[in-house]
Amino acid sequence: MLMQSPGIIDETVYKGWIGAADNMLYTENPTFQRDEAVRSGSLAAMTLMLAAQGKGLVSGPMIGFNAQQVSEAF
């Protein structure tokens, strides 16, 4: 199934990226999958923080918090 908008990337590039993801990320290498997930998640978070900054908001990454207590509070 083709999930691209015409004109953004051509079909050869699209299929190459999908093939790379299928062959490298989702095979039998859980360490690589985890590392790639962390990289991708970090880039997504950075993009969200930069978008917030562009709207005049201040944000930053959080570490060292108790996830269970946050879940209970919210």
C-alpha positions in Angstrom: 0.0 0.0 0.0 1.5 3.3 -1.1 1.2 5.9 1.8 2.9 8.9 0.3 1.6 12.2 -1.2 2.5 12.5 -4.9 5.5 14.7 -5.5 7.1 14.6 -2.0 9.3 11.6 -2.7 9.3 9.3 -5.6 8.2 5.7 -5.4 11.7 4.3 -5.7 12.9 6.2 -2.6 9.7 5.3 -0.7 10.1 1.6 -1.4 13.8 1.8 -0.5 13.0 3.3 2.9 10.3 0.8 3.6 12.6 -2.0 2.6 15.4 -0.7 4.8 13.0 -0.5 7.8 11.6 -4.0 7.1 15.0 -5.6 6.7 17.0 -3.8 9.4 14.6 -2.7 12.1 12.0 -5.3 12.4 14.0 -8.5 12.1 15.6 -10.6 14.9 17.7 -7.8 16.5 15.9 -6.6 19.6 18.8 -4.4 20.7 18.9 -2.6 17.4 15.1 -2.2 17.5 15.3 -0.7 21.0 18.1 1.7 20.1 16.3 2.8 17.0 13.1 3.4 18.9 15.0 5.5 21.5 16.6 7.5 18.6 13.3 8.0 16.8 11.5 8.9 20.0 14.2 11.4 21.0 14.0 13.1 17.6 10.2 13.3 17.8 10.4 14.8 21.3 13.0 17.4 20.2 10.7 18.3 17.3 7.8 18.8 19.6 9.8 20.9 22.0 11.1 23.1 19.1 7.5 23.5 17.9 6.4 24.5 21.4 9.3 27.0 21.6 8.1 28.5 18.2 4.7 29.1 19.8 6.3 30.9 22.8 6.2 28.0 25.2 9.0 26.6 27.3 9.7 22.9 27.6 12.4 20.5 28.3 13.1 16.8 28.6 12.3 15.1 31.9 14.3 12.3 33.5 14.5 11.0 37.0 10.8 11.1 37.8 8.5 8.4 39.2 6.3 7.3 36.3 3.9 5.5 38.7 3.3 8.6 40.8 2.8 10.7 37.7 0.2 8.2 36.4 -1.6 8.2 39.7 -1.6 12.0 39.9 -2.9 12.5 36.4 
